[in-house]
Amino acid sequence: KPHELHAPKSFLGRVFQNMACKNLPFVVQEKEHENQTWYTATFTDPITKERFPSGLGQKINAEKRMGSGLRIPLHLAETRVLDGKVYYLEGRLAEHAAAARAIDCYMFREGNADTNRVQLCVEEPYETTEDGASQEIDYDALLAQRNLVCAHTPQEDKISTRLLRQQKKYANDVSPYDEVSKMETCEDDLPVLAFSFAKEPIEVTKVNKYLSTMGRIAEIWTHDAGLDSSSGASSQWPMKSTREHENTQPPSAKIESILDWYERVNSRPQSSGEAIALAQLCNKILAALGNANSELHLDENESHVDVRAAAETILRKIIRLSNRFDDENDSSFLDADTFNAYMHCFSQLDPTSCAESAEDLLKNMVNHKEFNGINLPLPNVDTYNSVMSLWALVDGTDGQNGVNNIYSLLEGASLGGRDNFSPRPNAETFKTLLAVNSKIDGRFSFDRAKAWLSKINHISRSVCGEAFIPDANIYSAALRSLPKTSSANLADTQYAKSWLRYGHQYDGGFKSVNEDSNAEADNISKWLLYAEESGVNPNTEMYEAIILAWTKMGTKDGLLIAEDWAKRAVSSSSPIRLETFHPIISAWALCQSERAPARVKEWCASLETLSATKPHLKPDLDTLSAHIIAWRNVQAKTISSNMLEDVEMTFAAAQNCMQYLGEIFSDESQLDSSHDTDAMISMLTHTIESWGCASRFSLVHPTSSASLDASHGVHEMLKIARLFDAKIDEDEPDEERAQHMLHLIGESYAEIMSQLHQIDSAMNYDGTATTCYFSDELPDVERMLRDYEFYSRKHLSQSNFTPESKALRHRLYKEFLQCCAGVKSSRDYGHVVRLCDLIMNNISWQDEQCHGSGDGNVKEDITDIYVDMALLKGSVVKIPEERMYVLTSLWNNASRFFERKRRFEASSNYAKVDRSRLIGAMRMSMGDSELTEPFLRNFDKRPPKHKARGNTAMAFVQQMLEKKRNKNK
């Protein structure tokens, strides 16, 4: 493939890979010259041992494809000839030049010495090693010839090269493994990321003077939250902003806040002015509720909440105000917008039923029918648009037909009216029409969209009496995904709730090229170019749609094309955002390519540079975490090959995760929110997991290197735990930050314990192992448990008793107990018992704090923890009498969590333990000892079948009757 010659080293690597030569031997030499470091390289043929020095690259007469060339082509790279050797400013370029020299000679020797052959270097190739040694090269003449060719290089290539040099400190052009090792990659070098660039007015919110203070706050709140739109239309754009989710509430929380505000401002007005002000506020609250409801049903992470009943309550309030204070149908109380908002409060769980209900309400408004004692207002254009937007939520042709039918009603109302007050289609109408009718089987069609754009232009002229001039919002409407298909197949991925889901097609590696798969992406590309030809500057949504479409293919070519569009978006005037680049970065993070970690790092560095003028593009912790995820996926691919020589690579990947984690973790100022905490947890747990996987892989393929064995991996995992030492001792500035840190510590410690257990289990797969890494590291392990408890008590708050916090704490305990089960040496049995007692004491202390606080949270079942401890104590305590003692202690500790059947008996508010299951575990722990049943009878006490007999007449009679029965027997 001639295009592969543009990356000589990668081409040569593939050739020798077919000959079972995995790593190519290059030797790079440095030389200081003109206050710069220059590099030359030598390639040694792994079979013949022939050496080839760096050549002087020339322009290659071969096809060049996307992603197949070097970032700085050899013929454009700066060079120096020193002591008869060719030097480059970068070591990798020197290696590519040596590979190019070797390729020229190989091709020459294969009989390709014709005049049309491709030659990579200006030096003439040679037949034998002796010919090469005796060859005399006039580099002055060759440099003059090379410079003459470069003088005719297209100007855009020169500009690109200058940009590369300016951004060299941000663009990483080294092998991803060069961060900690010299291992090589045979992948093509990737095209460079080079970017270039081409005040919103302050809006003052006015409040109604008639409202109470709480009412004014509510009015400002609905305005600033962006929820006061009367149409209630919610964006169907599939890419959600992480900052939007972090800085604003999720839809369900918005709904709760909206209804809470309504309860606060709901009052009895004393004058017409107060009534009008309250009615206007209720209209805004109703619109806010409708918008939040629409968002709720577009968010796949939210559960269903039915707000229709609450919306009817607010609507009845407005109607009552209208009936009491309305003067000749003053629209300040009740108009079409009120019912438009009410429509969006219908449950969208069944989109078809929702749209049909809204359509019925529209038709009743057209006929001016009665509703709760009033005549419905006539619909306006927003009413039609609202019903059309609800029909747009319905999949397939039913949704398209529903939208088009409602438009027909609007067109009839427009043409049938004889005055200027008849509703006329507007931009929202046209956007909805274009959005649903530009799709065929849920996929965008350029021809269909173009035809409908022409049809809309005709509608505008014939119905509205004016020319239709489409803008970027119209063009982007055609690209909006149908809500029910935009998140298809995401629920099954491990990143379903993360922005990494945008790259889920790359999970497991690049997919093969499929011509059908890029049809939609091609159509979207044509649409964007068509918009530009029409004089419209594409907006952010259009660029994001095209990036999503190309990454959706799952191929390397699609990803590189998406990168080109992203760079084009940067240079445009569109207000791009960080989320614009998430599909690309997530694709690299998940694709398992050896080049991926360096590419992710390159993207983050480029965005950091852009943030100097566009602060909102500064990568957040979530984006930065992709670098560690990329290394973890490279490691996963390496482990799947299951080769002995890959052990070094698995540890190199873990070391790279560790190195990057150290850089990020040192900047604690970034840990300001739960979103940042989740991102940091991702980085910590993926790094811990990488060491665990490397350690287990080394057990399968043991080596003689001390840095490539399981003990080294365990040591590195425990170093991660030590990152928290300074945090544990210092005082946090506020409790919220302390709770974020506690969550971070708990998740990290739990993952370390999980990996230790997996390593010990892998070592003891056949039951013959005598080594236990958990036992070897027992002091550090116990310190982790005590540190977590110390920090938790130091920053005790009600946050400690949320279901999430309690679940994390109990998971940490379970992981510790699992590790304890792997202890082999009897000398450590006492430590196991002590750790169990420590866990019991910690649980008791938590229960006391929770009980004292009167906390009413749902109690978590912690029976498994006590069952595990009972079984552990049975296995490590060998003497039956001692075993009975430790089990009695365990029972007494657990008894506070038993469910009480009598009202006067106090029960724990913290957790619960199943009495029967614990007794079963104690029975297994005691084993076949003759003491088992007598011992357990002390705990398995059931109430007697008859009431206890006291010193009463009835008791005496019963005693006599029993004696008589016994005597007769």
CORHUDA-V663859 format. One record per pair of residues at least 12 apart in sequence whose ideal C-beta (glycine too) atoms are under 10 Angstrom apart, sorted by the first residue. I is the first residue (numbers start at 1). J is the second residue. Records with the same first field share a line. If there is no record, write none. Layout:
# CORHUDA-V663859
I->J  J
This chain:
# CORHUDA-V663859
1->14  62  63  65  68
2->60  61  62  63  64  65  68  118
3->60  62  63  64  65  66  67  68  69  188
4->62  63  65  68  69  188
5->60  61  62  63  64  68  69  99  100  103  107  118  119  120
6->60  62  63  64  65  67  68  69  70  73  74  96  120  188  189
7->67  68  69  70  71  73  74  96  99  100  186  187  188  189  190
8->43  55  57  60  70  74  95  96  97  98  99  100  101  102  103  104  120  121
9->24  26  41  43  70  92  93  95  96  97  98  99  100  102  103  175  184  185  186  188  189
10->68  70  96  99  184  185  186  187  188  189  595
11->68  96  99  100  103  120  186  188
12->24  26  43  45  52  95  96  98  99  100  102  103  106  186
13->99  184  185  186  187
14->186  187  188
15->99  102  103  106  186
16->45  46  47  186
17->186
19->46  47
20->46
21->45  46  47
22->46  183  184  186  643  645  646
23->46  182  183  184  186  645
24->43  44  45  46  95  98  99  102  184  186
25->42  43  44  45  46  49  51  184
26->41  42  43  44  54  91  92  94  95  96  98  99  182  184
27->40  41  42  43  44  51  95  98
28->40  41  42  54  88  90  91  92  94  95  98  182
29->41  42  53  54  85  87  91  94
30->87  91  94
31->80  82  83  85  87
33->80  82  87
34->80
36->78  80  87  89
37->87  89  90  91
38->78  79  80  82  85  86  87  88  89  90  91  94
39->54  86  87  88  89  90  91  92  93  94  95  97
40->53  54  79  80  81  82  83  85  86  87  88  91  94  95  97  98
41->53  54  85  86  87  88  91  92  93  94  95  96  97  98  99  101
42->54  85  94  95  98  101  102
43->95  96  97  98  99  100  101  102  103
44->98  102
45->102  105  106  129
48->129
49->129
50->102  105  128  129  132
51->98  101  102  129  132
52->97  98  99  100  101  102  103  104  105  106  121  129  132
53->84  85  86  94  97  98  101  102  123  132
54->74  79  85  86  87  88  93  94  95  96  97  98  99  100  101  121
55->74  86  94  96  97  98  99  100  101  102  103  104  105  119  120  121  122  123  125  137  142
56->74  75  77  79  81  86  88  97  100  101  120  121  122  123  137  139  142  143  145  146
57->70  73  74  75  76  77  79  86  88  93  96  97  100  101  120  121  122  146
58->73  74  75  100  119  120  121  122  123  142  145  146  149  150
59->73  74  75  76  120  122  146  149  150  152  153  157
60->73  74  75  100  118  119  120  121
61->116  117  118  119  120
62->118  120
65->188  557  560
66->188  190  191  556  557  559  560  561  563  564
67->187  188  189  190  191  556  557  559  560  561  563  564  595
68->188  189  190  191  560
69->188  189  190  191  192
70->90  92  93  96  173  188  189  190  191  192
71->90  92  93  160  161  164  168  171  173  189  190  191  192  193  194  602
72->88  89  90  92  93  96  160  161  164  165  168  171  173  189  192
73->93  96  150  153  157  160  161
74->86  88  93  94  96  97  100  120  121  146
75->120  121  122  146  149  150  153  157
76->146  150  153  157  158  160  161  164
77->89  90  93  94  96  97  161
78->90  93  161  165
79->93  94  97  139  143  146
80->139  143
81->137  139  140  142  143
84->136  137  139
85->139
86->98  101  121  122  123  137  139  142  143
89->165  168
90->168  173  174
91->173  174  178
92->173  174  175  178  189
93->173  189
95->175  184
96->120  189
97->120  121
98->121
99->120
100->119  120  121  123
101->120  121  123  125  126  132
102->120  121  125
103->118  119  120  121  125
104->117  118  119  120  121  122  123  124  125  126
105->121  123  124  125  126  127  128  129  131  132
106->125
107->119  120  125
108->124  125  126  127
109->125  126  127  128
112->125
113->125  127
121->142  146
122->137  139  141  142  143  145  146  149
123->135  137  139  142
124->137  142
159->194  196
160->191  192  194
161->192  194
162->194
163->192  193  194  195  196
164->192  193  194
166->194
167->192  193  194  195  602  605  606  609
168->192
169->605  609
170->193  194  601  602  604  605  606  607  608  609  610
171->192  193  194  598  601  602  605  606  609
172->193  597  598  599  600  601  602  605
173->189  190  192  598  602
174->598
175->187  189  594  595  598
176->593  594  595  596  597  598  599  600  601  630  631  634  652  653  656
177->594  597  598  634  648  649  652  653  656
178->598  652
179->597  598  601  631  652  653  655  656  659  660
180->651  652  653  654  655  656  658  659
181->648  649  651  652  653  655  656
182->652
183->594  645  646  648  649  652
184->594
185->593  594  595  598  634
186->594
187->556  593  594  595  596
188->556  560  595
189->595
190->556  559  560  563  588  593  595  596  598  599  602
191->560  563  564  567
192->563  567  602  606
193->563  566  567  570  584  599  602  603  605  606  607  609
194->567  570  571  606
195->566  567  568  569  570  571  606  607  609  610  617
196->567  570  571  610
197->570  571  572  573  576  610  613  614
198->537  570  571  572  573  574
200->575
203->223  224
205->219  220  221  222  223  224  228
206->219  220  223
207->219  220  223  277  281
208->273  274  276  277  278  280  281
209->273  277
210->269  271  272  273  274  275  276  277  278  280  281
211->265  267  269  273  274  277  278  280  281
212->264  265  267  269  274  277  278  281
214->261  264  265  267
215->261  264  265  266  267  274  277  278  280  281  282
216->265  277  281
217->261  264  265
218->258  260  261  262  264  265  281  282  284  285  288
219->261  265  277  280  281  284  285
221->257  258  261  284  285  288
222->258  261  281  283  284  285  286  287  288  289  291
223->284  288
225->248  249  254  257  258  288  291  292
226->248  288  291
227->254  257  258  284  285  287  288  289  290  291  292  295
228->283  284  285  287  288  291  341
229->284  287  288  290  291  337  340  341  344  382
230->283  284  286  287  290  291  335  336  337  338  340  341  344  380  382  383  386
231->287  290  291  337  340  341  343  344  380  381  382  383  385  386  389  428
232->286  287  288  289  290  291  292  293  294  337  340  341  342  343  344  345  382  385  386  389  390
233->290  291  294  340  344  382  385  386  388  389  390  392  428  431  432
234->251  290  291  292  293  294  295  296  297  298  299  344  348  389  393  483
235->294  295  298  480  541
236->294  298  389  392  393  432  435  477  480  481  482  483  486
237->298  476  479  480  481  483  486  540  541  544  545
238->298  480  481  482  483  485  486  487  502  544  545  548
239->481  486  499  502  540  541  544  545  547  548  577  579  580  582  583
240->298  299  301  499  579  582
241->499  577  578  579  582  616
242->498  499  577  578  579  582  620  622  623  675  679
243->577  578  579  616  620  622  675
244->577  579
245->299  301  499  675
246->620  622  672  673  674  675  676  678
247->673  675
248->295
249->292
250->292  295  296  299  301  302
251->291  292  293  294  295  296  297  298  299  301  302  305
252->292  295  296  299  301  302  303  304  305
253->292  302
254->288  289  291  292  293  295  296
255->288  289  292  293  295  296  302  305  307  310  345
256->292  305
257->288  292
258->284  285  286  287  288  289  290  291  292  293  307  310  314
259->285  289  292  307  310  311  313  314
261->281  284  285  288
262->281  282  285  286  288  289  310  313  314  317
265->278  281  282  285
266->278  281  282  285  313  314  317
268->321  324
269->321  324  325
271->325
272->321  324  325  326  327  330  332
273->325
274->321  325
275->320  321  322  324  325  326  330  332  333
276->321  325  326  327  330  332  333
277->332
278->317  318  321  325  333
279->317  318  319  320  321  322  325  326  330  332  333  334  338
280->318  321  332  333
281->318
282->314  315  317  318  321  333  338
283->314  315  318  332  333  334  335  337  338  341  342
284->341
285->310  311  314  317  318  341
286->310  311  314  315  317  318  337  338  339  340  341  342  344  345
287->337  338  340  341  342  344  345
288->341
289->307  308  310  311  314  341  342  344  345
290->307  311  340  341  342  343  344  345  346  386
291->341  344  345
292->305  307  344  345
293->305  306  307  308  310  311  341  344  345  346  347  348  354
294->344  345  346  348  386  389  390  393  483
296->347  348  349
297->347  348  349  351  354  393  483
298->348  393  483  484  486  487
299->483  487
300->483  484  486  487  490  491  496  497  501
301->487  496  497
304->347  348  349
305->347  349
306->345  346  347  349
307->344  345  346  347
308->342  345  346  347  354  357
309->345
310->345
311->341  342  343  344  345  346
312->342  345  372
314->338  341  342  345
315->334  338  339  341  342  345  371  372
316->372  373
318->333  334  338  342  374
319->333  334  338  371  372  373  374
320->333  372  373
321->333  334
322->334  338  373  374
323->372  373  374
326->374
329->374  375  377
331->377
333->374
334->371  374  376  377
335->377  378  380
336->362  365  376  377  378  379  380  381  382  383  384  386  423
337->377  380  382  383  386
338->377
339->358  361  362  364  365  371  376  377  379  380  382  383  386
340->358  361  362  365  379  380  381  382  383  384  385  386  387
341->382  386
342->358  361  371  386
343->355  357  358  359  361  362  383  386  387  389  390
344->358  386  389  390
346->358  361  390
348->390  393  483
350->394
351->390  391  392  393  394  395  398  399  402  483  484
352->390  391  393  394  395  398  399  402
353->394
354->390  391  393  394
355->387  388  389  390  391  392  393  394  398  399  402  403  406
356->387  390  391  394  402
357->387  390
358->383  386  387  388  389  390  391  402  406
359->387  388  390  391  402  405  406  409
360->387
361->376  379  383  386  387
362->376  379  383  384  386  387  388  406  409  410
363->379  387  409
364->376  379
365->377  378  379  380  383
366->378  379  383  384  409  412  413
378->413  421  422  423
379->409  410  413  423
380->421  422  423  424
381->410  413  414  422  423  424  425  426  428  429
382->423  426  428  429
383->406  410  423
384->406  407  409  410  411  413  414  423  425  426  428  429  432
385->406  407  410  423  425  426  427  428  429  430  431  432
386->406  428  432
387->402  403  405  406  407  409  410  432
388->402  403  404  405  406  407  409  410  428  429  431  432  433  435  436
389->403  406  428  431  432  435  436
390->402  403  406
391->403  404  405  406  407  432  436
392->406  431  432  433  435  436  480  482  483
393->436  482  483  484
394->436  482  483  484
395->442  482  483  484  485
396->439  441  442  482  484  485
397->436  441
399->436  439  482  483  484
400->433  436  437  439  482
401->436
402->436
403->429  432  433  435  436  437
404->433  436  437
406->429  432  433
407->425  429  430  432  433  437  459  463
409->423
410->422  423  424  425  426  429  463
411->423  424  425  429  459  462  463
414->459  462  463  464  465
415->462  463
424->460  463  464  465  466
425->456  459  460  463  464  468
426->460  464
427->460  468  470  471  473  474  477
428->473  477
429->456  459  460  463  464
430->452  453  455  456  457  459  460  464  468  470  473  474  477
431->456  470  473  474  475  476  477  478  480
432->477  480
433->452  453  455  456  459  477  478
434->448  449  452  453  455  456  470  474  475  476  477  478  479  480
435->449  452  474  476  477  478  479  480  481  482
436->452  477  478  480  482
437->449  451  452  453  455  456  478
438->450  451  452  453  477  478  479  480  523  527
439->478  479  480  481  482  485  520
440->520  523
441->485
442->481  482  484  485  486  488  520
443->481  482  485  519  520  523  524  549
444->478  479  480  481  519  520  521  523  524  527  545  549
445->478  519  520  523  527
446->478  519  520  522  523  524  525  526  527  529  530
447->523  526
448->478  523
449->475  477  478  479  523  524  526  527  530
450->478  526  527  530
452->478
453->468  470  474  475  478  527  530  531  534
454->468
456->468  470  474
457->469  470
469->534  535  536
470->531  534  535  536
471->531  535  536  537  539
472->531  536  537  538  539  540  541  542  574
473->536  539  541  542
474->531  536
475->527  528  530  531  532  534  536  537  538  539  541  542  545
476->527  528  531  536  538  539  540  541  542  543  544  545
477->541  542
478->524  527  531  542  545
479->523  524  527  528  541  542  544  545  546  548  549
480->541  545
481->545  548
486->548
487->501
489->501  504  505
490->502  504
492->504
493->505  507  590
494->507  590
495->507  586  589  590  629  682
497->678
498->582  586  622  625  629  678  679  682
499->578  579  582  583  585  586  622  623  626
500->582  583  585  586  587  589  590  622  625  626  629  682
501->582  583  586  590
502->544  547  548  551  552  579  582  583  584  585  586  587  590
503->551  552  554  559  582  583  584  585  586  587  588  589  590  591  626  629
504->551  552  554  586  587  590
505->517  551  552  553  554  555  558  559  583  586  587  590  591
506->551  553  554  555  556  558  559  583  586  587  588  589  590  591  592  593  596  633
507->554  586  587  589  590  591  592  633
508->554  590  591  592  633  636  637  640
509->554  556  590  591  592  593  633  637  640
510->553  554  555  556  557  558  559  587  591  592  593
511->553  554  555  556  558  591
512->554  555
513->553  554  555  556  557  558
514->553  554  555  558
517->552  553  554  555  558
518->549  550  552  553  555  557  558  561
519->549  553
520->549  550  552  553
521->545  546  547  548  549  550  551  552  553  558  561  562  565
522->549  550  561
523->549
524->542  545  546  547  548  549  550  565
525->546  549  550  561  565
527->542  545  546
528->542  543  545  546  565  568
529->546
532->572
537->572  573  574
538->565  568  569  572  573  574
539->569  572  573  574  575  576
540->569  572  574  575  576  577  579  580
541->574  580
542->565  569  572  574
543->565  566  568  569  570  572  574  576  580
544->565  566  569  574  576  577  579  580  581  582  583
545->565
546->561  562  565  566  568  569
547->559  561  562  563  564  565  566  568  569  580  581  582  583  584  587
548->562  580  582  583  584
549->561  562  565  583
550->562  563  564  565  566  583  584  587
551->563  565  566  582  583  584  585  586  587  588
552->583  587
553->587
554->587  590  591
555->587  591
556->587  591  593  595
558->587
559->583  584  587  588  591  593  599
560->584
562->581  583  584  587
563->581  584  587  588  599  603
565->580  584
566->580  581  583  584  585  603  606
567->606
569->581
570->606  607  610  614  617
575->614  616
576->610  614  616  617
577->614  616  617
578->607  610  611  614  616  617  618  619  620  622  623
579->623
580->617
581->603  604  606  607  610  617  619  623
582->622  623  626
584->599  600  603
585->599  600  603  604  607  619  623  624  626  627  629  630
586->600  623  626  629  630
587->599  600  626
588->600  601  602  603  626  627  629  630  633
589->603  623  625  626  627  628  629  630  631  632  633
590->626  629  630  632  633
591->630  633  634  637
592->630  632  633  634  635  636  637  638  640
593->630  633  634  637
594->634  637  638  649  653
595->630  634
596->626  627  629  630  631  633  634  637
597->626  627  628  629  630  631  632  633  634  653  656  657  660
598->627  630  656
599->627  630
600->623  624  625  626  627  628  629  630  631
601->624  626  627  630  631  656  660
602->627
603->619  623  626  627
604->618  619  623  624  626  627
605->619
606->619
607->619  623  624
608->624
620->670  673  675  676  679
621->664  667  670  671  672  673  675  676  677  678  679  680  682  683
622->675  676  678  679  680  682  683
623->679
624->660  663  664  670  679  680  683
625->660  661  664  678  679  680  681  682  683  684  686
626->679  682  683
627->656  657  660  661  663  664  683
628->653  656  657  658  659  660  661  664  682  683  684  685  686  687  689  690
629->657  682  683  686
630->653  656  657  660  686
631->652  653  654  655  656  657  658  659  660  686  687  690
632->653  654  656  657  682  683  685  686  687  689  690  693
633->653  686
634->649  650  652  653  656  657  690
635->649  650  651  652  653  654  656  657  686  689  690  691  693  694  697
636->650  653  689  690  693
637->649  653
638->650  652  653  693  694  697
639->653  693  694  696  697  700  701
642->697  700  701
643->701
644->700  701  702  703
645->701  703
646->697  701
647->694  697  698  700  701  702  703  705  708  709
648->694  698  703  705  707  708
649->694  697
650->690  691  693  694  695  696  697  698  701  708  713
651->690  691  693  694  695  697  698  703  705  707  708  709  712  713  716
652->694  708
653->690  691  693  694
654->686  687  688  689  690  691  692  693  694  695  712  713  716  717
655->687  690  691  694  707  716
656->687  690
657->683  684  686  687  688  689  690  691  694  716  720
658->687  688  690  691  716  717  719  720
659->687
660->683  687
661->680  683  684  686  687  688  690  720  723
662->687  719  720  723
664->679  680  683  684
665->680  683  684  687  720  723  724  727  744
666->723
668->680  726  727  730  737  741
671->727  737  740  741  744
672->736  737  740
673->736  737  740
674->736  739  740  743
676->740  744
677->737  739  740  741  742  743  744  747
678->740  743  744  747
680->740  741  743  744  747  748
681->740  743  744  746  747  748  751
682->747
684->720  721  723  724  744  745  747  748  749  751  752
685->720  747  748  750  751  752  754  755
686->751
687->716  717  720  748  751
688->713  716  717  718  720  721  747  748  749  750  751  752  753  754  755  756
689->717  751  752  754  755  758
690->713  716  717  755
691->710  712  713  714  715  716  717  718  719  720  752  755  759
692->710  713  714  716  717  751  752  754  755  756  757  758  759  762
693->713  755  758  759
694->708  709  710  712  713  716
695->708  709  710  711  712  713  714  715  716  717  755  756  758  759  762  763  773
696->710  713  755  758  759  761  762  763
697->710  713  762
698->710  711  712  713  759  762
699->713  759  762  763  765  769
700->762  765
710->759  760  762  763  771  773
711->759  771  773  776  777
713->755  759  773
714->752  755  756  759  760  773  774  776  777  780
715->773  776  777  780
717->748  751  752  753  755  756  759  773  777  780
718->752  756  773  777  780  781  783  784
719->780
720->748  749  751  752
721->745  748  749  752  753  777  780  781  783  784  787  788
722->780  783  784  787
723->744  745  748
724->741  744  745  748  749  784  787  788  791
725->783  787
727->741  742  744  745  787  791
728->741  742  745  786  787  788  790  791  794
729->787  790  791  794
731->794  795
732->791  794  795
734->795
735->795  796  797  798  799
736->797  799
737->795
738->791  792  794  795  796  797  799
739->792  795  797  798  799  800  802  805
740->799
741->791  795
742->788  791  792  794  795  796  797  799  800  805  808  809
743->799  804  805  808
745->784  787  788  791  792  808  812
746->788  791  792  805  807  808  809  811  812
747->808  811  812
748->784  788  812
749->781  784  785  787  788  808  812  815  816
750->784  788  808  809  810  811  812  813  814  815  816
751->812  815
752->777  780  781  784  812  815  819
753->774  781  784  785  811  812  813  814  815  816  817  818  819  820
754->811  812  814  815  818  819
755->773  815  819
756->772  773  774  776  777  781  815  816  818  819  822
757->773  774  815  816  817  818  819  820  821  822
758->818  819
759->772  773  774  819  822
760->772  773  774  775  776  818  819  821  822  823  824
761->818  819  821  822
763->822
764->822  824
769->822  824
770->824  825
771->824  825
772->819  820  822  823  824  825  828
773->819  822
774->816  818  819  820  821  822  823  824  828  832
775->819  820  822  823  824  825  827  828  831  832
776->825  828
777->819
778->819  820  823  828  831  832  834  835
779->831
781->816  819  820  831  835
782->816  831  834  835  838
784->812  816
785->812  813  816  835  838  839  842
786->838  842
788->808  809  812  813  842
789->809  812  838  839  841  842  845  846
792->805  809  842  845  846  849
793->842  845  846  849
796->845  846  849  853
797->849  853
798->849  850  853  855  857
800->846  849  850  853  855
801->846  849  850  853  855  856  857  909  910
802->855  857
803->857  858  859  860
805->846  857
806->846  850  857  858  859  860  862  910  911
807->860
809->839  842  843  846  860  862
810->839  843  846  860  861  862  864  865  911
811->865
812->839  842
813->835  836  838  839  840  842  843  862  864  865  868  869
814->839  862  864  865  868
816->835  836  838  839  865  868
817->832  835  836  839  864  865  866  867  868  869  871  872
818->868  872
819->832  835
820->832  833  835  836  839  868  869  872  875  876
821->868  871  872  875  876
823->835  872  875  876
826->876  878
828->876
829->872  873  875  876  877  878
830->876  877
831->876
832->869  872  873  875  876  877
833->869  872  873  876  877  882  886  889
835->869  872
836->865  866  868  869  870  872  873  876  886  889  890  893
837->869  873  886  889  890  893
839->865  866  868  869  893
840->865  866  869  889  890  892  893  894
841->893
843->862  865  866  893  894  896  897  908  910  911  913
844->893  894  896  897  908  910
846->908  910  911
847->862  893  896  897  908  909  910  911
848->896  908  910
849->910
850->908  909  910  911
851->896  906  907  908  909  910
852->909
853->909  910
854->909
855->909  910
856->909
857->909  910
858->911  912
859->897  899  907  908  909  910  911  912  913
860->910  911  912
861->897  911  912  913  914  917
862->894  897  908  910  911  912  913  914
863->894  897  911  912  913  914  915  916  917  918  921
864->913  914  917  921
865->894  911  913
866->890  891  893  894  897  913  914  917  918  921  922
867->894  913  914  917  918  920  921  922  924  925
868->921
869->886  887  890  893  894  918  921  925
870->883  886  887  890  891  894  917  918  919  920  921  922  923  924  925  926
871->921  922  924  925
872->886  890  921  925
873->885  886  887  889  890  921  922  925
874->886  887  921  922  923  924  925  926  927
875->924  925  927
877->925
880->926  927  929  930  931  932  935
881->929  931  935
883->922  925  926  927  929  931  932  935
884->922  925  926  929  931  932  934  935  936  938
886->925
887->918  921  922  925  926  935  936  939
888->922  935  938  939
890->918  921  922  925
891->913  915  918  919  922  936  938  939
892->939
893->913
894->911  913  914  915  918
895->908  913  915  918  939
896->908  910  911  913
897->910  911  912  913  914  915  918
898->912  913  914  915  918
899->912  913  914  915
901->943
915->939  940
916->940
918->939
919->936  939  940
920->936
922->935  936  939  940
923->935  936  940
946->958
